[in-house]
Amino acid sequence: MFGFSSKLMITNIFNILNREAFSVLLKKYISNHVAGIYTQARKWDDMASNTINGMVTSVAQPTLAQVNEDTERYRSVFRKMMRFTCFVTFPAMFGLAIIAQDFILLVGKEKWAESGLILALLCIHGAVVPITTLYSNLTISRGKSDINLACTIGQCLAVWAGLIPLYPKGLMPMVLYFIGLNIAWLGIWQWCAKHLIGLRWREALKDILSFLVFTLAVHSFTWWATSGIQI
């Protein structure tokens, strides 16, 4: 089992490097205050997305392992899990994005007011994380920890390769690049899923976009309806 599990250990190490990229660059090259603004926003984003992520991880791996012998059934179960993940994560994370500024003022006071916009943007990243986790569990349950490792290393290198030249421009370009890369990297995971279980692109897009469009419509209306309320 060492060959399989050692790849998972290395994957976790690169996940840590990926997660800590911002903190290292901001503290070293910009300022502790800017690093604090990002850290405050990232803390609440992680807390929200990790709650959903933990649910996905605890259910996905044993469930997918049970249907591993039947590819057709496996694909059907995976799509159901994808839809349920989107059903939970999109409303939760985009809902947090809507109230991000008020939430930061409530828990962090005026000192961290600048974290509100960063938190709202990072919620987009938080909405993507459980989907990435589900794809990652797919590769592991199919016995392809090497693919999981390659995707994680590639993403980590892409994060660092983009953030290093962007840090002189400030925090906002770095955050936007980080979010855009995480969304784009779903395409890499989907490409792996297509080859492993035959999950077609249009099927994956249908499962994801149907909940995304509905969530954006409802939350846009909610934001418009409550934007005039003064506290």
C-alpha positions as CSV (number, residue, x, y, z in Angstrom):
1,M,0.0,0.0,0.0
2,F,3.0,2.3,0.4
3,G,3.1,3.3,-3.3
4,F,-0.5,4.4,-3.2
5,S,-0.6,6.1,0.2
6,S,2.8,7.8,-0.2
7,K,1.3,9.7,-3.2
8,L,-1.6,10.8,-1.0
9,M,0.9,12.1,1.6
10,I,2.8,14.1,-1.0
11,T,-0.5,15.4,-2.4
12,N,-1.4,16.8,1.1
13,I,2.0,18.5,1.4
14,F,1.4,20.3,-1.9
15,N,-2.1,21.2,-0.8
16,I,-0.5,22.9,2.2
17,L,2.0,24.7,0.0
18,N,-0.9,25.8,-2.2
19,R,-2.9,27.1,0.8
20,E,0.0,29.0,2.3
21,A,1.3,30.7,-0.8
22,F,-0.5,34.0,-0.1
23,S,0.6,34.2,3.5
24,V,4.3,33.7,2.6
25,L,4.4,36.2,-0.2
26,L,2.3,38.9,1.5
27,K,4.2,38.8,4.8
28,K,7.6,38.7,3.0
29,Y,7.1,41.2,0.2
30,I,4.2,43.5,1.0
31,S,3.2,44.1,4.7
32,N,1.9,42.4,7.7
33,H,-1.2,44.6,7.5
34,V,-2.1,43.4,4.0
35,A,-1.3,39.8,5.1
36,G,-3.7,40.3,8.0
37,I,-6.5,41.5,5.7
38,Y,-6.1,38.4,3.5
39,T,-5.7,36.0,6.5
40,Q,-8.9,37.4,8.2
41,A,-10.9,36.9,5.0
42,R,-9.4,33.5,4.2
43,K,-10.1,32.3,7.7
44,W,-13.8,32.7,7.3
45,D,-13.8,31.4,3.8
46,D,-12.0,28.3,4.8
47,M,-14.3,27.8,7.8
48,A,-17.4,27.8,5.6
49,S,-16.0,25.8,2.7
50,N,-14.3,23.2,4.9
51,T,-17.6,22.5,6.6
52,I,-19.1,21.5,3.3
53,N,-15.8,19.9,2.1
54,G,-15.7,17.7,5.2
55,M,-19.2,16.4,4.4
56,V,-18.2,15.6,0.8
57,T,-15.0,13.8,1.8
58,S,-16.7,11.7,4.5
59,V,-19.4,10.5,2.1
60,A,-17.8,10.5,-1.3
61,Q,-14.9,8.0,-0.8
62,P,-16.9,5.1,0.8
63,T,-19.8,5.6,-1.5
64,L,-17.8,5.7,-4.7
65,A,-15.7,2.7,-3.5
66,Q,-18.9,0.6,-3.2
67,V,-19.8,1.0,-6.9
68,N,-16.3,0.9,-8.3
69,E,-16.8,-2.3,-10.2
70,D,-19.7,-0.9,-12.3
71,T,-18.5,2.1,-14.4
72,E,-22.0,3.0,-15.6
73,R,-23.4,3.0,-12.0
74,Y,-20.3,4.7,-10.8
75,R,-20.8,7.6,-13.2
76,S,-24.5,7.9,-12.2
77,V,-23.6,8.0,-8.5
78,F,-20.9,10.5,-9.1
79,R,-23.2,12.8,-11.0
80,K,-25.8,12.6,-8.2
81,M,-23.1,13.5,-5.7
82,M,-22.0,16.4,-8.0
83,R,-25.5,17.8,-8.1
84,F,-25.9,17.5,-4.4
85,T,-22.5,19.2,-3.7
86,C,-23.5,22.1,-6.0
87,F,-26.9,22.3,-4.4
88,V,-25.3,22.8,-1.0
89,T,-22.1,24.7,-1.7
90,F,-23.4,27.4,-4.2
91,P,-26.2,28.8,-2.0
92,A,-24.0,28.7,1.1
93,M,-20.9,30.3,-0.3
94,F,-22.6,32.9,-2.5
95,G,-24.9,33.7,0.5
96,L,-21.8,34.4,2.6
97,A,-20.4,36.6,-0.2
98,I,-23.5,38.8,-0.2
99,I,-23.2,39.5,3.6
100,A,-19.4,39.4,3.6
101,Q,-18.9,43.1,4.4
102,D,-21.4,43.2,7.2
103,F,-20.2,39.9,8.5
104,I,-16.6,41.1,8.8
105,L,-17.7,44.3,10.5
106,L,-19.7,42.2,13.0
107,V,-16.9,39.7,13.9
108,G,-13.8,41.8,13.2
109,K,-15.0,45.4,13.7
110,E,-13.7,48.3,11.7
111,K,-10.1,47.1,12.0
112,W,-10.7,44.5,9.3
113,A,-13.3,46.3,7.2
114,E,-11.0,45.9,4.1
115,S,-11.3,42.1,4.4
116,G,-15.0,42.3,3.4
117,L,-14.4,42.5,-0.4
118,I,-11.6,39.9,-0.2
119,L,-14.0,37.5,1.6
120,A,-16.7,38.1,-0.9
121,L,-14.3,37.2,-3.7
122,L,-12.8,34.2,-1.9
123,C,-16.3,32.8,-1.5
124,I,-16.1,32.0,-5.2
125,H,-13.0,29.9,-4.5
126,G,-14.8,28.4,-1.5
127,A,-17.7,27.3,-3.8
128,V,-15.2,25.5,-6.1
129,V,-13.3,23.7,-3.4
130,P,-15.9,20.9,-2.6
131,I,-16.3,20.2,-6.3
132,T,-12.5,19.9,-6.6
133,T,-12.5,17.5,-3.6
134,L,-15.2,15.4,-5.2
135,Y,-13.1,15.1,-8.4
136,S,-10.1,14.2,-6.3
137,N,-12.0,11.5,-4.5
138,L,-12.9,10.1,-7.9
139,T,-9.3,9.6,-8.8
140,I,-8.5,8.1,-5.5
141,S,-11.4,5.7,-5.5
142,R,-10.4,4.5,-8.9
143,G,-6.9,3.7,-7.6
144,K,-5.3,6.6,-9.4
145,S,-3.5,8.4,-6.7
146,D,-0.8,9.3,-9.2
147,I,-3.3,11.3,-11.2
148,N,-4.5,13.0,-8.1
149,L,-0.9,13.8,-7.2
150,A,-0.1,15.2,-10.7
151,C,-3.2,17.4,-10.7
152,T,-2.4,18.8,-7.3
153,I,1.3,19.5,-8.1
154,G,0.4,21.1,-11.4
155,Q,-2.2,23.4,-9.6
156,C,0.3,24.3,-6.9
157,L,3.0,25.2,-9.4
158,A,0.5,27.2,-11.4
159,V,-0.5,29.1,-8.3
160,W,3.1,30.0,-7.3
161,A,4.1,30.8,-10.9
162,G,1.3,33.3,-11.1
163,L,1.5,34.9,-7.7
164,I,5.2,35.5,-7.7
165,P,5.1,38.0,-10.6
166,L,1.8,39.5,-9.4
167,Y,2.8,40.4,-5.8
168,P,4.2,43.8,-6.8
169,K,0.8,44.7,-8.1
170,G,-0.9,44.2,-4.7
171,L,-3.4,41.9,-3.1
172,M,-6.4,42.2,-5.4
173,P,-4.7,41.0,-8.7
174,M,-3.3,38.0,-6.7
175,V,-6.7,37.1,-5.3
176,L,-8.4,37.4,-8.8
177,Y,-5.7,35.2,-10.3
178,F,-6.0,32.6,-7.6
179,I,-9.8,32.4,-8.0
180,G,-9.6,32.3,-11.8
181,L,-7.0,29.5,-11.7
182,N,-9.0,27.4,-9.3
183,I,-12.1,27.7,-11.6
184,A,-10.0,26.9,-14.7
185,W,-8.4,23.9,-13.0
186,L,-11.8,22.2,-12.8
187,G,-11.3,21.6,-16.5
188,I,-8.2,19.5,-15.8
189,W,-10.1,17.5,-13.2
190,Q,-13.0,17.0,-15.6
191,W,-10.6,15.8,-18.3
192,C,-9.3,13.2,-15.9
193,A,-12.9,12.2,-15.0
194,K,-13.7,11.8,-18.7
195,H,-10.9,9.3,-19.2
196,L,-11.5,7.4,-16.0
197,I,-15.3,7.0,-16.0
198,G,-16.4,8.4,-19.3
199,L,-18.1,11.5,-17.8
200,R,-18.8,13.8,-20.7
201,W,-18.2,17.5,-20.6
202,R,-21.8,18.4,-21.3
203,E,-23.0,16.2,-18.5
204,A,-20.6,17.8,-16.0
205,L,-21.5,21.3,-17.2
206,K,-25.2,20.5,-17.0
207,D,-24.8,19.3,-13.4
208,I,-22.8,22.3,-12.3
209,L,-24.3,25.2,-14.3
210,S,-27.9,24.3,-13.6
211,F,-27.4,25.0,-9.9
212,L,-25.0,27.9,-10.5
213,V,-27.4,29.8,-12.7
214,F,-30.3,29.3,-10.3
215,T,-28.3,30.3,-7.3
216,L,-27.0,33.4,-9.0
217,A,-30.5,34.4,-10.0
218,V,-31.9,34.0,-6.5
219,H,-29.0,35.7,-4.8
220,S,-29.0,38.6,-7.2
221,F,-32.7,39.2,-6.5
222,T,-31.9,38.9,-2.7
223,W,-29.1,41.4,-3.0
224,W,-31.3,43.8,-4.9
225,A,-34.2,43.4,-2.5
226,T,-32.1,44.0,0.6
227,S,-29.6,46.6,-0.8
228,G,-31.7,49.5,0.5
229,I,-31.8,48.3,4.1
230,Q,-29.8,50.4,6.4
231,I,-28.6,49.1,9.8
